[in-house]
Amino acid sequence: MFKLKKILVCIDLTRMDEYVVKYAKLVATTMKSPDVYYIHINCPFELPSAVQEKYPELYGGNDEDLALRMEKTVSMFFPNYKEYGPHFIVRDGSPSDRILDWSEVTKMDLMIMGKKSELKGKGVNPKKIVNISHCSVLFVPENPNYGLDKLFVPVDFSIRSKTAVEQALAIKKNNNAKILLQHVYYVPHDYHFTGKTYEQFEVIMRENSEEDLAKFISDNYPDEEFGAVNTWDDDDAPADKIYIEATRQNADLIILASRGRTKTASLLLGSVAIELIKYDEKIPYMVIKDKRENISFLRALLKG
């Protein structure tokens, strides 16, 4: 999983492709990914027949023409793309549904797609992609920083968050990146039963968070070096605390684990993964899915 051997890059033939392809190049070359696939979902507009006949280019051409346009785009921003695959796929239909279907059938390790803020275009449904995708997903914003030197990984000490740390370590193995782990702590609502003030109990929770984060590192990664930061969530909204701290730390990439398809999955990480999409506008953001977990879940369903 963490070697990212098979990467799916979503192309929509708009200006967003420059950012997505350049970032795909960064990931593929860093992780030495042998197979990079590029997919474009063609969604023809319903136009009057007279307009269709006069302006056939509005449909983008047939699949072969679209594949050639994709390859031309990729070659502009990823000059040595032929060393990593490549494969060009064109499909018709709903972008989110077709991308999800194709990534699942082909057992992708990572899906890379754009996250538009100012550029025009509907694109895919990020929430749907994160909820349903079997593979990890990397969202590339407009004008991202093309670097993987500082990785920011929020953790809640669960097995799920360890997958995000392992992905960061896999990247570090290839480029010696620095990894900063963050734990977001909060003051419990019934703190007043202890007889202490809110401020006093915040200090207690911060000290406990610092101890737990240090123990998480020493127990699981005794031979690795990490930066560590503990962040107070004072309004039950951890997603914005993650983004604010990642921005303050000048992180190149946020890596967060998401819940898998099991009953024991972390609901906290699952909900935060969705919420972070709303806040994050500048930093590339990778949502980690453990394919092994999803495959085990599907096998259990089939046996049942």
Long-range contacts (C-beta under 8 A, 24 or more apart in sequence): 1-109, 1-136, 1-163, 1-290, 1-291, 1-292, 2-166, 2-167, 2-169, 2-170, 3-31, 3-33, 3-109, 3-170, 4-31, 4-33, 4-109, 4-110, 4-136, 4-170, 5-33, 5-34, 5-35, 5-109, 6-33, 6-35, 6-37, 6-106, 6-107, 6-108, 6-109, 6-110, 7-33, 7-35, 7-36, 7-37, 7-108, 7-109, 7-110, 7-111, 7-112, 8-37, 8-38, 8-39, 8-99, 8-102, 8-103, 8-106, 8-108, 8-110, 8-111, 8-112, 8-135, 9-36, 9-37, 9-38, 9-39, 9-74, 9-112, 9-113, 10-39, 10-40, 10-95, 10-99, 10-111, 10-112, 10-113, 10-114, 10-124, 11-38, 11-39, 11-40, 11-70, 11-73, 11-74, 12-40, 12-41, 12-95, 12-114, 12-121, 12-123, 13-40, 13-60, 13-66, 13-69, 13-70, 13-73, 14-119, 14-120, 14-121, 15-119, 16-114, 16-116, 16-119, 16-121, 16-123, 16-142, 17-73, 17-77, 17-114, 18-76, 18-77, 19-114, 19-140, 19-141, 19-142, 19-143, 19-144, 20-112, 20-113, 20-114, 20-140, 21-73, 21-74, 21-76, 21-77, 21-78, 22-77, 22-78, 22-146, 23-112, 23-138, 23-140, 23-144, 23-146, 23-284, 24-78, 24-112, 25-77, 25-78, 25-81, 26-146, 26-147, 26-148, 27-110, 27-112, 27-138, 27-148, 28-78, 28-84, 29-84, 30-148, 30-171, 30-174, 30-175, 31-170, 31-171, 31-174, 32-174, 33-84, 34-84, 34-85, 35-84, 35-85, 35-87, 36-81, 36-84, 36-85, 36-86, 36-87, 37-85, 37-86, 37-87, 37-88, 37-89, 37-106, 37-108, 38-70, 38-71, 38-74, 38-86, 38-87, 38-88, 38-89, 39-89, 39-90, 39-91, 39-99, 39-102, 40-66, 40-67, 40-70, 40-88, 40-89, 40-90, 40-91, 41-90, 41-91, 41-92, 41-93, 41-94, 41-95, 41-98, 41-99, 42-66, 42-90, 42-91, 42-92, 43-92, 43-93, 43-94, 43-95, 44-92, 63-90, 66-90, 95-122, 95-123, 95-124, 96-124, 96-125, 96-128, 96-129, 99-124, 99-129, 100-128, 100-129, 100-132, 100-133, 103-133, 103-134, 103-135, 104-133, 104-134, 104-135, 107-134, 107-135, 107-291, 108-135, 109-135, 109-136, 109-291, 110-135, 110-136, 110-137, 110-138, 110-286, 111-135, 111-136, 111-137, 111-138, 112-137, 112-138, 112-140, 113-137, 113-138, 113-139, 113-140, 114-139, 114-140, 114-141, 114-142, 115-139, 115-140, 115-141, 115-142, 115-277, 115-280, 115-285, 116-142, 117-141, 117-142, 117-281, 118-142, 126-277, 127-274, 127-277, 130-258, 130-273, 130-274, 130-277, 130-287, 131-274, 133-289, 134-289, 134-291, 134-294, 135-289, 135-291, 136-167, 136-286, 136-287, 136-288, 136-289, 137-286, 137-287, 137-289, 138-284, 138-285, 138-286, 138-287, 139-277, 139-280, 139-284, 139-285, 139-286, 139-287, 140-284, 141-280, 141-281, 141-282, 141-283, 141-284, 141-285, 143-282, 144-282, 144-283, 144-284, 145-252, 145-283, 145-284, 147-252, 148-175, 148-177, 148-252, 148-253, 149-175, 149-177, 149-178, 149-252, 150-177, 150-178, 150-180, 150-249, 150-250, 150-251, 150-252, 150-253, 151-177, 151-178, 151-179, 151-180, 151-251, 151-252, 151-253, 151-255, 152-180, 152-182, 152-242, 152-245, 152-246, 152-249, 152-251, 152-253, 152-254, 152-255, 152-283, 153-179, 153-180, 153-181, 153-182, 153-254, 153-255, 153-256, 154-181, 154-182, 154-183, 154-184, 154-238, 154-242, 154-254, 154-256, 154-272, 155-181, 155-182, 155-183, 155-213, 155-216, 156-183, 156-184, 156-266, 156-268, 156-269, 157-183, 157-212, 157-213, 157-216, 158-257, 158-266, 158-269, 160-257, 160-258, 160-259, 160-260, 160-265, 160-266, 160-269, 160-290, 161-257, 161-266, 161-269, 162-220, 162-257, 163-257, 163-288, 163-290, 164-255, 164-256, 164-257, 164-288, 165-220, 165-221, 167-255, 167-286, 167-288, 168-255, 169-221, 169-224, 171-253, 177-252, 178-227, 179-224, 179-225, 179-226, 179-227, 180-226, 180-227, 180-228, 180-229, 180-249, 180-251, 181-213, 181-216, 181-217, 181-226, 181-227, 181-228, 181-229, 182-228, 182-229, 182-230, 182-231, 182-242, 182-245, 182-246, 183-209, 183-212, 183-213, 183-216, 183-228, 183-229, 183-230, 183-231, 184-230, 184-231, 184-232, 184-233, 184-238, 184-241, 184-242, 185-209, 185-230, 185-231, 185-232, 185-233, 186-232, 186-233, 186-234, 186-236, 186-238, 187-232, 187-234, 202-232, 202-234, 205-232, 206-230, 206-232, 237-275, 238-268, 238-272, 238-275, 239-272, 239-275, 239-276, 239-278, 239-279, 240-279, 242-272, 242-276, 242-279, 243-276, 243-279, 243-280, 243-283, 246-280, 246-283, 247-282, 247-283, 251-283, 252-283, 252-284, 253-283, 253-284, 253-285, 253-286, 254-280, 254-283, 254-284, 254-285, 254-286, 255-286, 255-288, 256-285, 256-286, 256-287, 256-288, 257-287, 257-288, 257-290, 258-287, 258-288, 258-289, 260-289, 260-290, 260-293, 260-294, 260-297, 261-293, 261-294, 261-297, 261-298, 262-293, 262-296, 262-297
